[in-house]
Amino acid sequence: MRTTLTIDDDVAYKLSELKKTADKSFKQIVNETLRKGLFDEVKPMKRKPFKVEAMDMGKVRDGFNLDKISSVLDLLDELEGR
């Protein structure tokens, strides 16, 4: 199949560099590179499972509920005024 393809400068440069080291045509280099990108399986990196470590936040004021954001904001305003 014949088609026109616009290639970014950095990609064209890298393909040209690959062509210099291989005894292949530019067309062959482009096709091989596209095949590698399209058909090779990408294996995800192995990562450690994410783990959250709980910390004791200390005692909360009596009658103070951290689940109510407005009361948390009121406390912050009160502490900021001191």
PDB file of N, CA, C and O in Angstrom, chain B, residues numbered from 101:
ATOM      1  N   MET B 101       0.849  -1.178   0.000  1.00  0.00           N
ATOM      2  CA  MET B 101       0.000   0.000   0.000  1.00  0.00           C
ATOM      3  C   MET B 101       0.892   1.238   0.000  1.00  0.00           C
ATOM      4  O   MET B 101       1.888   1.300   0.721  1.00  0.00           O
ATOM      5  N   ARG B 102       0.539   2.177  -0.781  1.00  0.00           N
ATOM      6  CA  ARG B 102       1.303   3.413  -0.850  1.00  0.00           C
ATOM      7  C   ARG B 102       0.473   4.519  -0.185  1.00  0.00           C
ATOM      8  O   ARG B 102      -0.710   4.692  -0.477  1.00  0.00           O
ATOM      9  N   THR B 103       1.124   5.255   0.712  1.00  0.00           N
ATOM     10  CA  THR B 103       0.429   6.347   1.402  1.00  0.00           C
ATOM     11  C   THR B 103       1.437   7.423   1.758  1.00  0.00           C
ATOM     12  O   THR B 103       2.643   7.180   1.782  1.00  0.00           O
ATOM     13  N   THR B 104       0.931   8.609   2.031  1.00  0.00           N
ATOM     14  CA  THR B 104       1.783   9.704   2.467  1.00  0.00           C
ATOM     15  C   THR B 104       1.678   9.812   3.975  1.00  0.00           C
ATOM     16  O   THR B 104       0.585   9.792   4.541  1.00  0.00           O
ATOM     17  N   LEU B 105       2.824   9.928   4.612  1.00  0.00           N
ATOM     18  CA  LEU B 105       2.859   9.976   6.063  1.00  0.00           C
ATOM     19  C   LEU B 105       3.726  11.157   6.488  1.00  0.00           C
ATOM     20  O   LEU B 105       4.863  11.288   6.035  1.00  0.00           O
ATOM     21  N   THR B 106       3.203  12.000   7.339  1.00  0.00           N
ATOM     22  CA  THR B 106       3.987  13.106   7.882  1.00  0.00           C
ATOM     23  C   THR B 106       4.576  12.659   9.212  1.00  0.00           C
ATOM     24  O   THR B 106       3.851  12.296  10.138  1.00  0.00           O
ATOM     25  N   ILE B 107       5.898  12.691   9.294  1.00  0.00           N
ATOM     26  CA  ILE B 107       6.608  12.221  10.485  1.00  0.00           C
ATOM     27  C   ILE B 107       7.241  13.414  11.183  1.00  0.00           C
ATOM     28  O   ILE B 107       7.851  14.266  10.537  1.00  0.00           O
ATOM     29  N   ASP B 108       7.097  13.476  12.488  1.00  0.00           N
ATOM     30  CA  ASP B 108       7.716  14.554  13.265  1.00  0.00           C
ATOM     31  C   ASP B 108       9.230  14.489  13.116  1.00  0.00           C
ATOM     32  O   ASP B 108       9.803  13.427  12.873  1.00  0.00           O
ATOM     33  N   ASP B 109       9.870  15.656  13.268  1.00  0.00           N
ATOM     34  CA  ASP B 109      11.318  15.758  13.059  1.00  0.00           C
ATOM     35  C   ASP B 109      12.122  14.817  13.950  1.00  0.00           C
ATOM     36  O   ASP B 109      13.076  14.188  13.495  1.00  0.00           O
ATOM     37  N   ASP B 110      11.731  14.724  15.227  1.00  0.00           N
ATOM     38  CA  ASP B 110      12.503  13.876  16.141  1.00  0.00           C
ATOM     39  C   ASP B 110      12.387  12.398  15.764  1.00  0.00           C
ATOM     40  O   ASP B 110      13.350  11.644  15.899  1.00  0.00           O
ATOM     41  N   VAL B 111      11.213  11.988  15.294  1.00  0.00           N
ATOM     42  CA  VAL B 111      11.009  10.605  14.886  1.00  0.00           C
ATOM     43  C   VAL B 111      11.777  10.324  13.594  1.00  0.00           C
ATOM     44  O   VAL B 111      12.415   9.280  13.461  1.00  0.00           O
ATOM     45  N   ALA B 112      11.712  11.252  12.649  1.00  0.00           N
ATOM     46  CA  ALA B 112      12.433  11.096  11.386  1.00  0.00           C
ATOM     47  C   ALA B 112      13.932  11.004  11.638  1.00  0.00           C
ATOM     48  O   ALA B 112      14.621  10.207  11.001  1.00  0.00           O
ATOM     49  N   TYR B 113      14.435  11.804  12.553  1.00  0.00           N
ATOM     50  CA  TYR B 113      15.856  11.767  12.894  1.00  0.00           C
ATOM     51  C   TYR B 113      16.248  10.395  13.442  1.00  0.00           C
ATOM     52  O   TYR B 113      17.256   9.816  13.037  1.00  0.00           O
ATOM     53  N   LYS B 114      15.435   9.886  14.368  1.00  0.00           N
ATOM     54  CA  LYS B 114      15.728   8.583  14.967  1.00  0.00           C
ATOM     55  C   LYS B 114      15.667   7.469  13.921  1.00  0.00           C
ATOM     56  O   LYS B 114      16.497   6.559  13.933  1.00  0.00           O
ATOM     57  N   LEU B 115      14.686   7.539  13.019  1.00  0.00           N
ATOM     58  CA  LEU B 115      14.594   6.546  11.949  1.00  0.00           C
ATOM     59  C   LEU B 115      15.801   6.623  11.027  1.00  0.00           C
ATOM     60  O   LEU B 115      16.316   5.595  10.589  1.00  0.00           O
ATOM     61  N   SER B 116      16.253   7.835  10.730  1.00  0.00           N
ATOM     62  CA  SER B 116      17.447   8.012   9.886  1.00  0.00           C
ATOM     63  C   SER B 116      18.678   7.425  10.562  1.00  0.00           C
ATOM     64  O   SER B 116      19.524   6.818   9.906  1.00  0.00           O
ATOM     65  N   GLU B 117      18.776   7.610  11.886  1.00  0.00           N
ATOM     66  CA  GLU B 117      19.894   7.044  12.642  1.00  0.00           C
ATOM     67  C   GLU B 117      19.857   5.520  12.589  1.00  0.00           C
ATOM     68  O   GLU B 117      20.898   4.876  12.454  1.00  0.00           O
ATOM     69  N   LEU B 118      18.666   4.946  12.696  1.00  0.00           N
ATOM     70  CA  LEU B 118      18.527   3.489  12.604  1.00  0.00           C
ATOM     71  C   LEU B 118      18.937   3.002  11.212  1.00  0.00           C
ATOM     72  O   LEU B 118      19.563   1.950  11.078  1.00  0.00           O
ATOM     73  N   LYS B 119      18.585   3.764  10.186  1.00  0.00           N
ATOM     74  CA  LYS B 119      18.922   3.386   8.818  1.00  0.00           C
ATOM     75  C   LYS B 119      20.434   3.373   8.603  1.00  0.00           C
ATOM     76  O   LYS B 119      20.952   2.542   7.857  1.00  0.00           O
ATOM     77  N   LYS B 120      21.135   4.289   9.254  1.00  0.00           N
ATOM     78  CA  LYS B 120      22.600   4.351   9.104  1.00  0.00           C
ATOM     79  C   LYS B 120      23.278   3.089   9.643  1.00  0.00           C
ATOM     80  O   LYS B 120      24.302   2.656   9.115  1.00  0.00           O
ATOM     81  N   THR B 121      22.705   2.507  10.689  1.00  0.00           N
ATOM     82  CA  THR B 121      23.333   1.333  11.314  1.00  0.00           C
ATOM     83  C   THR B 121      22.851   0.017  10.708  1.00  0.00           C
ATOM     84  O   THR B 121      23.442  -1.033  10.961  1.00  0.00           O
ATOM     85  N   ALA B 122      21.785   0.064   9.913  1.00  0.00           N
ATOM     86  CA  ALA B 122      21.255  -1.168   9.316  1.00  0.00           C
ATOM     87  C   ALA B 122      21.380  -1.080   7.796  1.00  0.00           C
ATOM     88  O   ALA B 122      21.326   0.002   7.212  1.00  0.00           O
ATOM     89  N   ASP B 123      21.544  -2.208   7.194  1.00  0.00           N
ATOM     90  CA  ASP B 123      21.640  -2.259   5.731  1.00  0.00           C
ATOM     91  C   ASP B 123      20.241  -2.502   5.161  1.00  0.00           C
ATOM     92  O   ASP B 123      19.988  -3.506   4.495  1.00  0.00           O
ATOM     93  N   LYS B 124      19.333  -1.549   5.444  1.00  0.00           N
ATOM     94  CA  LYS B 124      17.935  -1.679   5.026  1.00  0.00           C
ATOM     95  C   LYS B 124      17.453  -0.346   4.481  1.00  0.00           C
ATOM     96  O   LYS B 124      18.054   0.699   4.732  1.00  0.00           O
ATOM     97  N   SER B 125      16.363  -0.397   3.737  1.00  0.00           N
ATOM     98  CA  SER B 125      15.783   0.839   3.198  1.00  0.00           C
ATOM     99  C   SER B 125      15.024   1.570   4.303  1.00  0.00           C
ATOM    100  O   SER B 125      14.690   1.002   5.343  1.00  0.00           O
ATOM    101  N   PHE B 126      14.769   2.836   4.040  1.00  0.00           N
ATOM    102  CA  PHE B 126      14.010   3.639   5.003  1.00  0.00           C
ATOM    103  C   PHE B 126      12.625   3.024   5.199  1.00  0.00           C
ATOM    104  O   PHE B 126      12.113   2.984   6.318  1.00  0.00           O
ATOM    105  N   LYS B 127      12.020   2.545   4.108  1.00  0.00           N
ATOM    106  CA  LYS B 127      10.710   1.899   4.166  1.00  0.00           C
ATOM    107  C   LYS B 127      10.746   0.694   5.098  1.00  0.00           C
ATOM    108  O   LYS B 127       9.838   0.523   5.912  1.00  0.00           O
ATOM    109  N   GLN B 128      11.773  -0.140   4.996  1.00  0.00           N
ATOM    110  CA  GLN B 128      11.892  -1.320   5.854  1.00  0.00           C
ATOM    111  C   GLN B 128      12.051  -0.914   7.319  1.00  0.00           C
ATOM    112  O   GLN B 128      11.444  -1.516   8.205  1.00  0.00           O
ATOM    113  N   ILE B 129      12.862   0.102   7.564  1.00  0.00           N
ATOM    114  CA  ILE B 129      13.068   0.579   8.943  1.00  0.00           C
ATOM    115  C   ILE B 129      11.750   1.064   9.535  1.00  0.00           C
ATOM    116  O   ILE B 129      11.414   0.720  10.668  1.00  0.00           O
ATOM    117  N   VAL B 130      11.003   1.859   8.775  1.00  0.00           N
ATOM    118  CA  VAL B 130       9.724   2.393   9.263  1.00  0.00           C
ATOM    119  C   VAL B 130       8.756   1.250   9.542  1.00  0.00           C
ATOM    120  O   VAL B 130       8.118   1.228  10.595  1.00  0.00           O
ATOM    121  N   ASN B 131       8.635   0.304   8.619  1.00  0.00           N
ATOM    122  CA  ASN B 131       7.705  -0.815   8.812  1.00  0.00           C
ATOM    123  C   ASN B 131       8.081  -1.681  10.010  1.00  0.00           C
ATOM    124  O   ASN B 131       7.211  -2.073  10.787  1.00  0.00           O
ATOM    125  N   GLU B 132       9.363  -1.979  10.162  1.00  0.00           N
ATOM    126  CA  GLU B 132       9.789  -2.785  11.308  1.00  0.00           C
ATOM    127  C   GLU B 132       9.527  -2.069  12.624  1.00  0.00           C
ATOM    128  O   GLU B 132       9.079  -2.676  13.596  1.00  0.00           O
ATOM    129  N   THR B 133       9.807  -0.779  12.644  1.00  0.00           N
ATOM    130  CA  THR B 133       9.589  -0.001  13.866  1.00  0.00           C
ATOM    131  C   THR B 133       8.109   0.066  14.212  1.00  0.00           C
ATOM    132  O   THR B 133       7.737  -0.068  15.378  1.00  0.00           O
ATOM    133  N   LEU B 134       7.268   0.270  13.214  1.00  0.00           N
ATOM    134  CA  LEU B 134       5.816   0.286  13.456  1.00  0.00           C
ATOM    135  C   LEU B 134       5.327  -1.080  13.936  1.00  0.00           C
ATOM    136  O   LEU B 134       4.497  -1.155  14.842  1.00  0.00           O
ATOM    137  N   ARG B 135       5.827  -2.148  13.343  1.00  0.00           N
ATOM    138  CA  ARG B 135       5.429  -3.493  13.779  1.00  0.00           C
ATOM    139  C   ARG B 135       5.796  -3.739  15.240  1.00  0.00           C
ATOM    140  O   ARG B 135       5.005  -4.274  16.016  1.00  0.00           O
ATOM    141  N   LYS B 136       7.010  -3.336  15.591  1.00  0.00           N
ATOM    142  CA  LYS B 136       7.427  -3.518  16.988  1.00  0.00           C
ATOM    143  C   LYS B 136       6.480  -2.784  17.930  1.00  0.00           C
ATOM    144  O   LYS B 136       6.073  -3.322  18.960  1.00  0.00           O
ATOM    145  N   GLY B 137       6.137  -1.558  17.570  1.00  0.00           N
ATOM    146  CA  GLY B 137       5.252  -0.765  18.423  1.00  0.00           C
ATOM    147  C   GLY B 137       3.829  -1.269  18.453  1.00  0.00           C
ATOM    148  O   GLY B 137       3.155  -1.166  19.479  1.00  0.00           O
ATOM    149  N   LEU B 138       3.361  -1.811  17.347  1.00  0.00           N
ATOM    150  CA  LEU B 138       1.969  -2.244  17.263  1.00  0.00           C
ATOM    151  C   LEU B 138       1.731  -3.662  17.772  1.00  0.00           C
ATOM    152  O   LEU B 138       0.691  -3.943  18.367  1.00  0.00           O
ATOM    153  N   PHE B 139       2.692  -4.555  17.540  1.00  0.00           N
ATOM    154  CA  PHE B 139       2.423  -5.962  17.800  1.00  0.00           C
ATOM    155  C   PHE B 139       3.156  -6.554  18.994  1.00  0.00           C
ATOM    156  O   PHE B 139       2.743  -7.596  19.503  1.00  0.00           O
ATOM    157  N   ASP B 140       4.208  -5.937  19.447  1.00  0.00           N
ATOM    158  CA  ASP B 140       4.913  -6.483  20.606  1.00  0.00           C
ATOM    159  C   ASP B 140       4.063  -6.287  21.849  1.00  0.00           C
ATOM    160  O   ASP B 140       3.442  -5.244  22.052  1.00  0.00           O
ATOM    161  N   GLU B 141       4.058  -7.322  22.669  1.00  0.00           N
ATOM    162  CA  GLU B 141       3.316  -7.215  23.920  1.00  0.00           C
ATOM    163  C   GLU B 141       4.057  -6.300  24.876  1.00  0.00           C
ATOM    164  O   GLU B 141       5.272  -6.395  25.048  1.00  0.00           O
ATOM    165  N   VAL B 142       3.299  -5.420  25.487  1.00  0.00           N
ATOM    166  CA  VAL B 142       3.874  -4.533  26.486  1.00  0.00           C
ATOM    167  C   VAL B 142       3.603  -5.148  27.843  1.00  0.00           C
ATOM    168  O   VAL B 142       2.451  -5.326  28.240  1.00  0.00           O
ATOM    169  N   LYS B 143       4.663  -5.468  28.545  1.00  0.00           N
ATOM    170  CA  LYS B 143       4.516  -6.072  29.863  1.00  0.00           C
ATOM    171  C   LYS B 143       4.547  -4.969  30.908  1.00  0.00           C
ATOM    172  O   LYS B 143       5.490  -4.179  30.953  1.00  0.00           O
ATOM    173  N   PRO B 144       3.518  -4.912  31.748  1.00  0.00           N
ATOM    174  CA  PRO B 144       3.514  -3.875  32.781  1.00  0.00           C
ATOM    175  C   PRO B 144       4.647  -4.094  33.779  1.00  0.00           C
ATOM    176  O   PRO B 144       5.049  -5.224  34.056  1.00  0.00           O
ATOM    177  N   MET B 145       5.143  -2.995  34.305  1.00  0.00           N
ATOM    178  CA  MET B 145       6.204  -3.081  35.311  1.00  0.00           C
ATOM    179  C   MET B 145       5.638  -3.693  36.587  1.00  0.00           C
ATOM    180  O   MET B 145       4.498  -3.431  36.969  1.00  0.00           O
ATOM    181  N   LYS B 146       6.457  -4.509  37.235  1.00  0.00           N
ATOM    182  CA  LYS B 146       6.034  -5.063  38.514  1.00  0.00           C
ATOM    183  C   LYS B 146       6.265  -4.012  39.587  1.00  0.00           C
ATOM    184  O   LYS B 146       7.343  -3.427  39.695  1.00  0.00           O
ATOM    185  N   ARG B 147       5.246  -3.795  40.357  1.00  0.00           N
ATOM    186  CA  ARG B 147       5.333  -2.814  41.434  1.00  0.00           C
ATOM    187  C   ARG B 147       4.913  -3.454  42.741  1.00  0.00           C
ATOM    188  O   ARG B 147       4.148  -4.418  42.777  1.00  0.00           O
ATOM    189  N   LYS B 148       5.438  -2.888  43.810  1.00  0.00           N
ATOM    190  CA  LYS B 148       4.999  -3.338  45.122  1.00  0.00           C
ATOM    191  C   LYS B 148       3.558  -2.892  45.325  1.00  0.00           C
ATOM    192  O   LYS B 148       3.179  -1.814  44.868  1.00  0.00           O
ATOM    193  N   PRO B 149       2.751  -3.698  46.000  1.00  0.00           N
ATOM    194  CA  PRO B 149       1.383  -3.258  46.288  1.00  0.00           C
ATOM    195  C   PRO B 149       1.407  -2.005  47.158  1.00  0.00           C
ATOM    196  O   PRO B 149       2.226  -1.884  48.069  1.00  0.00           O
ATOM    197  N   PHE B 150       0.507  -1.082  46.867  1.00  0.00           N
ATOM    198  CA  PHE B 150       0.412   0.140  47.643  1.00  0.00           C
ATOM    199  C   PHE B 150      -0.188  -0.181  49.003  1.00  0.00           C
ATOM    200  O   PHE B 150      -1.206  -0.868  49.097  1.00  0.00           O
ATOM    201  N   LYS B 151       0.443   0.316  50.043  1.00  0.00           N
ATOM    202  CA  LYS B 151      -0.015   0.023  51.392  1.00  0.00           C
ATOM    203  C   LYS B 151      -0.063   1.320  52.188  1.00  0.00           C
ATOM    204  O   LYS B 151       0.887   2.103  52.181  1.00  0.00           O
ATOM    205  N   VAL B 152      -1.164   1.533  52.864  1.00  0.00           N
ATOM    206  CA  VAL B 152      -1.323   2.706  53.715  1.00  0.00           C
ATOM    207  C   VAL B 152      -1.127   2.265  55.156  1.00  0.00           C
ATOM    208  O   VAL B 152      -1.755   1.317  55.627  1.00  0.00           O
ATOM    209  N   GLU B 153      -0.251   2.969  55.839  1.00  0.00           N
ATOM    210  CA  GLU B 153      -0.036   2.660  57.244  1.00  0.00           C
ATOM    211  C   GLU B 153      -0.822   3.648  58.100  1.00  0.00           C
ATOM    212  O   GLU B 153      -0.682   4.863  57.955  1.00  0.00           O
ATOM    213  N   ALA B 154      -1.638   3.117  58.981  1.00  0.00           N
ATOM    214  CA  ALA B 154      -2.462   3.947  59.846  1.00  0.00           C
ATOM    215  C   ALA B 154      -1.611   4.592  60.937  1.00  0.00           C
ATOM    216  O   ALA B 154      -0.642   4.009  61.422  1.00  0.00           O
ATOM    217  N   MET B 155      -1.997   5.797  61.305  1.00  0.00           N
ATOM    218  CA  MET B 155      -1.295   6.511  62.374  1.00  0.00           C
ATOM    219  C   MET B 155      -2.309   7.005  63.397  1.00  0.00           C
ATOM    220  O   MET B 155      -3.432   7.367  63.046  1.00  0.00           O
ATOM    221  N   ASP B 156      -1.912   7.017  64.641  1.00  0.00           N
ATOM    222  CA  ASP B 156      -2.767   7.578  65.680  1.00  0.00           C
ATOM    223  C   ASP B 156      -2.717   9.092  65.559  1.00  0.00           C
ATOM    224  O   ASP B 156      -1.645   9.691  65.659  1.00  0.00           O
ATOM    225  N   MET B 157      -3.868   9.713  65.345  1.00  0.00           N
ATOM    226  CA  MET B 157      -3.936  11.163  65.168  1.00  0.00           C
ATOM    227  C   MET B 157      -4.155  11.896  66.491  1.00  0.00           C
ATOM    228  O   MET B 157      -4.295  13.119  66.517  1.00  0.00           O
ATOM    229  N   GLY B 158      -4.181  11.156  67.559  1.00  0.00           N
ATOM    230  CA  GLY B 158      -4.382  11.789  68.855  1.00  0.00           C
ATOM    231  C   GLY B 158      -5.858  11.937  69.163  1.00  0.00           C
ATOM    232  O   GLY B 158      -6.719  11.551  68.373  1.00  0.00           O
ATOM    233  N   LYS B 159      -6.132  12.499  70.322  1.00  0.00           N
ATOM    234  CA  LYS B 159      -7.511  12.658  70.764  1.00  0.00           C
ATOM    235  C   LYS B 159      -8.137  13.885  70.116  1.00  0.00           C
ATOM    236  O   LYS B 159      -7.502  14.932  69.989  1.00  0.00           O
ATOM    237  N   VAL B 160      -9.370  13.742  69.717  1.00  0.00           N
ATOM    238  CA  VAL B 160     -10.130  14.847  69.131  1.00  0.00           C
ATOM    239  C   VAL B 160     -10.914  15.510  70.247  1.00  0.00           C
ATOM    240  O   VAL B 160     -11.355  14.850  71.188  1.00  0.00           O
ATOM    241  N   ARG B 161     -11.084  16.824  70.137  1.00  0.00           N
ATOM    242  CA  ARG B 161     -11.864  17.552  71.151  1.00  0.00           C
ATOM    243  C   ARG B 161     -13.213  16.895  71.382  1.00  0.00           C
ATOM    244  O   ARG B 161     -13.817  16.361  70.452  1.00  0.00           O
ATOM    245  N   ASP B 162     -13.681  16.932  72.608  1.00  0.00           N
ATOM    246  CA  ASP B 162     -15.010  16.400  72.914  1.00  0.00           C
ATOM    247  C   ASP B 162     -16.053  17.162  72.118  1.00  0.00           C
ATOM    248  O   ASP B 162     -16.005  18.388  72.021  1.00  0.00           O
ATOM    249  N   GLY B 163     -16.989  16.428  71.552  1.00  0.00           N
ATOM    250  CA  GLY B 163     -18.075  17.041  70.796  1.00  0.00           C
ATOM    251  C   GLY B 163     -17.679  17.468  69.393  1.00  0.00           C
ATOM    252  O   GLY B 163     -18.491  18.066  68.687  1.00  0.00           O
ATOM    253  N   PHE B 164     -16.469  17.182  68.973  1.00  0.00           N
ATOM    254  CA  PHE B 164     -15.982  17.582  67.656  1.00  0.00           C
ATOM    255  C   PHE B 164     -16.060  16.391  66.719  1.00  0.00           C
ATOM    256  O   PHE B 164     -15.576  15.308  67.047  1.00  0.00           O
ATOM    257  N   ASN B 165     -16.673  16.583  65.543  1.00  0.00           N
ATOM    258  CA  ASN B 165     -16.858  15.494  64.590  1.00  0.00           C
ATOM    259  C   ASN B 165     -16.049  15.795  63.327  1.00  0.00           C
ATOM    260  O   ASN B 165     -16.346  16.758  62.619  1.00  0.00           O
ATOM    261  N   LEU B 166     -15.037  14.986  63.042  1.00  0.00           N
ATOM    262  CA  LEU B 166     -14.200  15.194  61.861  1.00  0.00           C
ATOM    263  C   LEU B 166     -14.932  14.889  60.560  1.00  0.00           C
ATOM    264  O   LEU B 166     -14.451  15.242  59.483  1.00  0.00           O
ATOM    265  N   ASP B 167     -16.090  14.238  60.649  1.00  0.00           N
ATOM    266  CA  ASP B 167     -16.854  13.926  59.451  1.00  0.00           C
ATOM    267  C   ASP B 167     -17.617  15.142  58.917  1.00  0.00           C
ATOM    268  O   ASP B 167     -18.102  15.120  57.785  1.00  0.00           O
ATOM    269  N   LYS B 168     -17.722  16.178  59.706  1.00  0.00           N
ATOM    270  CA  LYS B 168     -18.433  17.391  59.275  1.00  0.00           C
ATOM    271  C   LYS B 168     -17.398  18.451  58.901  1.00  0.00           C
ATOM    272  O   LYS B 168     -16.771  19.052  59.774  1.00  0.00           O
ATOM    273  N   ILE B 169     -17.226  18.673  57.616  1.00  0.00           N
ATOM    274  CA  ILE B 169     -16.188  19.570  57.124  1.00  0.00           C
ATOM    275  C   ILE B 169     -16.366  20.994  57.639  1.00  0.00           C
ATOM    276  O   ILE B 169     -15.383  21.693  57.885  1.00  0.00           O
ATOM    277  N   SER B 170     -17.615  21.429  57.804  1.00  0.00           N
ATOM    278  CA  SER B 170     -17.822  22.803  58.271  1.00  0.00           C
ATOM    279  C   SER B 170     -17.265  22.996  59.679  1.00  0.00           C
ATOM    280  O   SER B 170     -16.734  24.063  59.988  1.00  0.00           O
ATOM    281  N   SER B 171     -17.378  21.979  60.537  1.00  0.00           N
ATOM    282  CA  SER B 171     -16.842  22.117  61.887  1.00  0.00           C
ATOM    283  C   SER B 171     -15.308  22.099  61.864  1.00  0.00           C
ATOM    284  O   SER B 171     -14.667  22.759  62.681  1.00  0.00           O
ATOM    285  N   VAL B 172     -14.724  21.343  60.927  1.00  0.00           N
ATOM    286  CA  VAL B 172     -13.264  21.327  60.785  1.00  0.00           C
ATOM    287  C   VAL B 172     -12.787  22.696  60.330  1.00  0.00           C
ATOM    288  O   VAL B 172     -11.807  23.217  60.862  1.00  0.00           O
ATOM    289  N   LEU B 173     -13.467  23.285  59.348  1.00  0.00           N
ATOM    290  CA  LEU B 173     -13.089  24.610  58.857  1.00  0.00           C
ATOM    291  C   LEU B 173     -13.259  25.684  59.929  1.00  0.00           C
ATOM    292  O   LEU B 173     -12.439  26.596  60.039  1.00  0.00           O
ATOM    293  N   ASP B 174     -14.328  25.572  60.719  1.00  0.00           N
ATOM    294  CA  ASP B 174     -14.529  26.520  61.822  1.00  0.00           C
ATOM    295  C   ASP B 174     -13.382  26.434  62.821  1.00  0.00           C
ATOM    296  O   ASP B 174     -12.897  27.461  63.296  1.00  0.00           O
ATOM    297  N   LEU B 175     -12.942  25.218  63.144  1.00  0.00           N
ATOM    298  CA  LEU B 175     -11.838  25.041  64.072  1.00  0.00           C
ATOM    299  C   LEU B 175     -10.564  25.654  63.496  1.00  0.00           C
ATOM    300  O   LEU B 175      -9.817  26.316  64.216  1.00  0.00           O
ATOM    301  N   LEU B 176     -10.311  25.444  62.223  1.00  0.00           N
ATOM    302  CA  LEU B 176      -9.121  26.018  61.594  1.00  0.00           C
ATOM    303  C   LEU B 176      -9.157  27.539  61.635  1.00  0.00           C
ATOM    304  O   LEU B 176      -8.142  28.183  61.902  1.00  0.00           O
ATOM    305  N   ASP B 177     -10.325  28.110  61.369  1.00  0.00           N
ATOM    306  CA  ASP B 177     -10.457  29.575  61.458  1.00  0.00           C
ATOM    307  C   ASP B 177     -10.197  30.070  62.875  1.00  0.00           C
ATOM    308  O   ASP B 177      -9.561  31.104  63.077  1.00  0.00           O
ATOM    309  N   GLU B 178     -10.694  29.321  63.849  1.00  0.00           N
ATOM    310  CA  GLU B 178     -10.509  29.693  65.251  1.00  0.00           C
ATOM    311  C   GLU B 178      -9.026  29.625  65.624  1.00  0.00           C
ATOM    312  O   GLU B 178      -8.511  30.533  66.277  1.00  0.00           O
ATOM    313  N   LEU B 179      -8.340  28.562  65.217  1.00  0.00           N
ATOM    314  CA  LEU B 179      -6.932  28.414  65.522  1.00  0.00           C
ATOM    315  C   LEU B 179      -6.070  29.447  64.790  1.00  0.00           C
ATOM    316  O   LEU B 179      -5.051  29.888  65.321  1.00  0.00           O
ATOM    317  N   GLU B 180      -6.471  29.831  63.584  1.00  0.00           N
ATOM    318  CA  GLU B 180      -5.731  30.818  62.816  1.00  0.00           C
ATOM    319  C   GLU B 180      -5.820  32.192  63.449  1.00  0.00           C
ATOM    320  O   GLU B 180      -4.894  32.994  63.329  1.00  0.00           O
ATOM    321  N   GLY B 181      -6.944  32.474  64.133  1.00  0.00           N
ATOM    322  CA  GLY B 181      -7.138  33.772  64.771  1.00  0.00           C
ATOM    323  C   GLY B 181      -6.319  33.941  66.041  1.00  0.00           C
ATOM    324  O   GLY B 181      -6.163  35.060  66.531  1.00  0.00           O
ATOM    325  N   ARG B 182      -5.799  32.861  66.574  1.00  0.00           N
ATOM    326  CA  ARG B 182      -5.027  32.947  67.837  1.00  0.00           C
ATOM    327  C   ARG B 182      -3.657  33.502  67.628  1.00  0.00           C
ATOM    328  O   ARG B 182      -2.893  33.636  68.583  1.00  0.00           O
TER     329      ARG B 182
END
